[in-house]
Amino acid sequence: MYQTSRLRGDSPVSIIGAGITGAWHALLLAEAGRAVTLHERSDAAMTQSTSHWAGGMLAPWCEEEAAEPVITRLGIRSLALWRQHVPETAFNGSLVVTHPRDRADFERFARLTSGHQRLDAEGVRALEPALEGRFRDGLFYPEEGHVEPRRVLPRLHAAIAKAGGAIKFGSEAEVDDLDGLVIDCRGLAGRDREPSLRGVKGEMIVIETTEVELSRPVRLIHPRWPLYVIPRGDGRFMLGATSIEAEDSGVSVRSALELLGAAYVVHPAFGEARIVEFGAGLRPAFPDNLPKIRIEQERITVNGLYRHGFLLAPALAELTLAYLSRGEIDNEVMQCA
Ligand SMILES: Cc1cc2nc3c(=O)[nH]c(=O)nc-3n(C[C@H](O)[C@H](O)[C@H](O)COP(=O)(O)OP(=O)(O)OC[C@H]3O[C@@H](n4cnc5c(N)ncnc54)[C@H](O)[C@@H]3O)c2cc1C
């Protein structure tokens, strides 16, 4: 479908929210030659964003276990965009391992996901020497990647500026106060215009040790949540993440025990690690847990990225750009008023 409104062409674009959704939109639009201004209410540390708390895993095949096919489709497209626009993105794959008591869940995970290779104990050791003798089986997803959100957001913000876009930190913007085309990427704060959005709490812990080295995210099969250990460099590891229908930002004792316990199962040396940080972020989610691009004349809302903001933001930004440039509509994620 092609549209003829004044959205197309060279009119300036305001984007609200410099989390992962707004950042990718600003980057692709600025690189396409649009005059972009990105408004962010917090400072460059981005601590008010959900993106600040994320694991940053780019794992479209692992996510097949619980997500709709559209997540895999857009996620695989996003991997190519990460490679193209952020060439230093780590693509070392993901490793899934299991405690023997959760063997049935491991087999279920293998059945529901694709793009993996089965590993025996020697295969696990070859990939991650630190895990020698710890796991008899593993699943390796070689095409998956990961980013460190707290490094990649500033990297994206710098790329936006380099492409000619303007970023205004400390700028709390209202959708209706801005002239011209506005792309609303406010995450959970966008609830005033999208009342069905809810926050799904994800708790995380950062620990530090020089006793363990990992090269890629290691997921531990768990009956309720995908628990994982992500290497952050400099001896730091992020442990994540719970998924709780609550909107407070506290970390419960039970969650902390489960996250720290998972790390201990992956490697007992994590038991001696230093705890650096506890935290939680609220994932913005629609009732169906799927992302949406809602187009209402000069107002476009991109929200509901739920557990997949880093995985989906590049592909969603590309779809928004395709709509603005050529009027293309993706029926799975776009809604036109
Ligand atoms: C613990 C945890 C682990 C996760 N792990 C992963 C993972 O491994 N992989 C993955 O893909 N996803 C992961 N996610 C999900 C991911 O973090 C979210 O999907 C994503 O951060 C949502 O990004 P967003 O840009 O839409 O929202 P946000 O990151 O919240 O950004 C919205 C921004 O808008 C700003 N804002 C709001 N109102 C205004 C206003 N009026 N004016 C100006 N600025 C405003 C806010 O300050 C904020 O910076 C995880 C989430 C959590 C909590």
The ligand as an SDF file (V2000), in Angstrom:
LIG
                    3D

 53 58  0  0  0  0  0  0  0  0999 V2000
   16.2280   -7.4310   33.1550 C   0  0  0  0  0  0  0  0  0  0  0  0
   15.9000   -7.2620   31.6920 C   0  0  0  0  0  0  0  0  0  0  0  0
   16.5810   -8.0140   30.7460 C   0  0  0  0  0  0  0  0  0  0  0  0
   16.3150   -7.8360   29.3900 C   0  0  0  0  0  0  0  0  0  0  0  0
   17.0580   -8.5330   28.4820 N   0  0  0  0  0  0  0  0  0  0  0  0
   16.8470   -8.3540   27.1560 C   0  0  0  0  0  0  0  0  0  0  0  0
   17.6490   -9.0320   26.2130 C   0  0  0  0  0  0  0  0  0  0  0  0
   18.5550   -9.7810   26.5760 O   0  0  0  0  0  0  0  0  0  0  0  0
   17.4080   -8.8200   24.8830 N   0  0  0  0  0  0  0  0  0  0  0  0
   16.4260   -7.9720   24.4550 C   0  0  0  0  0  0  0  0  0  0  0  0
   16.2490   -7.8310   23.2350 O   0  0  0  0  0  0  0  0  0  0  0  0
   15.6450   -7.3140   25.3430 N   0  0  0  0  0  0  0  0  0  0  0  0
   15.8160   -7.4780   26.6680 C   0  0  0  0  0  0  0  0  0  0  0  0
   15.0470   -6.8220   27.5820 N   0  0  0  0  0  0  0  0  0  0  0  0
   13.9260   -6.0060   27.0940 C   0  0  0  0  0  0  0  0  0  0  0  0
   14.3750   -4.6170   26.6970 C   0  0  0  0  0  0  0  0  0  0  0  0
   15.1270   -4.0520   27.7320 O   0  0  0  0  0  0  0  0  0  0  0  0
   13.1500   -3.7260   26.3890 C   0  0  0  0  0  0  0  0  0  0  0  0
   12.3340   -4.3510   25.4150 O   0  0  0  0  0  0  0  0  0  0  0  0
   13.6140   -2.3850   25.8470 C   0  0  0  0  0  0  0  0  0  0  0  0
   14.5440   -1.8010   26.7260 O   0  0  0  0  0  0  0  0  0  0  0  0
   12.4800   -1.4110   25.6010 C   0  0  0  0  0  0  0  0  0  0  0  0
   13.0940   -0.2770   25.0280 O   0  0  0  0  0  0  0  0  0  0  0  0
   12.3270    1.0570   24.7260 P   0  0  0  0  0  0  0  0  0  0  0  0
   13.2990    1.9500   24.0330 O   0  0  0  0  0  0  0  0  0  0  0  0
   11.0310    0.7760   24.0420 O   0  0  0  0  0  0  0  0  0  0  0  0
   11.9710    1.6650   26.1700 O   0  0  0  0  0  0  0  0  0  0  0  0
   12.9730    2.3480   27.2030 P   0  0  0  0  0  0  0  0  0  0  0  0
   14.2950    1.6970   27.1880 O   0  0  0  0  0  0  0  0  0  0  0  0
   12.2750    2.4450   28.5070 O   0  0  0  0  0  0  0  0  0  0  0  0
   13.1810    3.8040   26.6130 O   0  0  0  0  0  0  0  0  0  0  0  0
   12.1670    4.7840   26.6740 C   0  0  0  0  0  0  0  0  0  0  0  0
   12.8560    6.1150   26.9190 C   0  0  0  0  0  0  0  0  0  0  0  0
   11.8850    7.1610   26.8030 O   0  0  0  0  0  0  0  0  0  0  0  0
   12.2330    8.1650   27.7340 C   0  0  0  0  0  0  0  0  0  0  0  0
   11.0470    9.0020   27.9450 N   0  0  0  0  0  0  0  0  0  0  0  0
    9.8670    8.6240   28.4950 C   0  0  0  0  0  0  0  0  0  0  0  0
    9.0020    9.6690   28.4820 N   0  0  0  0  0  0  0  0  0  0  0  0
    9.6550   10.7140   27.9020 C   0  0  0  0  0  0  0  0  0  0  0  0
    9.2940   12.0340   27.5750 C   0  0  0  0  0  0  0  0  0  0  0  0
    8.0700   12.5280   27.8380 N   0  0  0  0  0  0  0  0  0  0  0  0
   10.2070   12.8350   26.9720 N   0  0  0  0  0  0  0  0  0  0  0  0
   11.4530   12.3680   26.6930 C   0  0  0  0  0  0  0  0  0  0  0  0
   11.8520   11.1070   26.9830 N   0  0  0  0  0  0  0  0  0  0  0  0
   10.9660   10.2840   27.5680 C   0  0  0  0  0  0  0  0  0  0  0  0
   12.6620    7.3800   28.9660 C   0  0  0  0  0  0  0  0  0  0  0  0
   13.4490    8.1760   29.8210 O   0  0  0  0  0  0  0  0  0  0  0  0
   13.4350    6.2450   28.3360 C   0  0  0  0  0  0  0  0  0  0  0  0
   14.8140    6.5390   28.2370 O   0  0  0  0  0  0  0  0  0  0  0  0
   15.2930   -6.9470   28.9620 C   0  0  0  0  0  0  0  0  0  0  0  0
   14.6090   -6.1900   29.9110 C   0  0  0  0  0  0  0  0  0  0  0  0
   14.9000   -6.3420   31.2710 C   0  0  0  0  0  0  0  0  0  0  0  0
   14.1660   -5.4980   32.2640 C   0  0  0  0  0  0  0  0  0  0  0  0
  1  2  1  0
  2  3  1  0
  2 52  2  0
  3  4  2  0
  4  5  1  0
  4 50  1  0
  5  6  2  0
  6  7  1  0
  6 13  1  0
  7  8  2  0
  7  9  1  0
  9 10  1  0
 10 11  2  0
 10 12  1  0
 12 13  2  0
 13 14  1  0
 14 15  1  0
 14 50  1  0
 15 16  1  0
 16 17  1  0
 16 18  1  0
 18 19  1  0
 18 20  1  0
 20 21  1  0
 20 22  1  0
 22 23  1  0
 23 24  1  0
 24 25  2  0
 24 26  1  0
 24 27  1  0
 27 28  1  0
 28 29  2  0
 28 30  1  0
 28 31  1  0
 31 32  1  0
 32 33  1  0
 33 34  1  0
 33 48  1  0
 34 35  1  0
 35 36  1  0
 35 46  1  0
 36 37  1  0
 36 45  1  0
 37 38  2  0
 38 39  1  0
 39 40  1  0
 39 45  2  0
 40 41  1  0
 40 42  2  0
 42 43  1  0
 43 44  2  0
 44 45  1  0
 46 47  1  0
 46 48  1  0
 48 49  1  0
 50 51  2  0
 51 52  1  0
 52 53  1  0
M  END
$$$$
